[in-house]
């Protein structure tokens, strides 16, 4: 395994939390991981992205440059900026709630996920990032849903355990998007 994922959006969309959770989950299942955050000048509302690498072998550099296996784009500027960082055949998971047109680049697998709508249906817009993570897990299989939920328990701790069912529901709904698309193809 050598997953190289760019998570991108604007501040407040949970991009950094998404990347940290992916890294923590990878570490929990015995993989080598790196997480490299990058913030715009404003924080909330500004641009934010992180590079996450999950690998079976040692990681030489935390920087992903034109060899991403997946991009998780929460908004249009992020999709446009990072679609050219994908390897041929890589996955572009884009938040179709905020992005009206699919990526223009040929040779990649575009996966539309109505993350905001699904998160609202689940009960909280703040879990749109977990919807996107669910879609990524279903398509790329770096670890299981159970692995992510176990990592959430450790990250949240006993004081925030009450948020686990909401996050797990969002993860499952994101996975369903990919599973339904596979059945229809």
HELIX and SHEET records of a PDB file:
HELIX    1   1 UNK A   15  UNK A   28  1                                  14    
HELIX    2   2 UNK A   76  UNK A   82  1                                   7    
HELIX    3   3 UNK A   83  UNK A   85  5                                   3    
HELIX    4   4 UNK A  115  UNK A  122  1                                   8    
HELIX    5   5 UNK A  125  UNK A  127  5                                   3    
HELIX    6   6 UNK A  128  UNK A  140  1                                  13    
HELIX    7   7 UNK A  145  UNK A  156  1                                  12    
HELIX    8   8 UNK A  158  UNK A  163  5                                   6    
HELIX    9   9 UNK A  164  UNK A  184  1                                  21    
SHEET    1   A 6 UNK A  32  UNK A  39  0                                        
SHEET    2   A 6 UNK A  47  UNK A  55 -1                                        
SHEET    3   A 6 UNK A   2  UNK A  10 -1                                        
SHEET    4   A 6 UNK A  68  UNK A  73  1                                        
SHEET    5   A 6 UNK A  86  UNK A  95  1                                        
SHEET    6   A 6 UNK A 109  UNK A 113  1                                        
END                                                                             
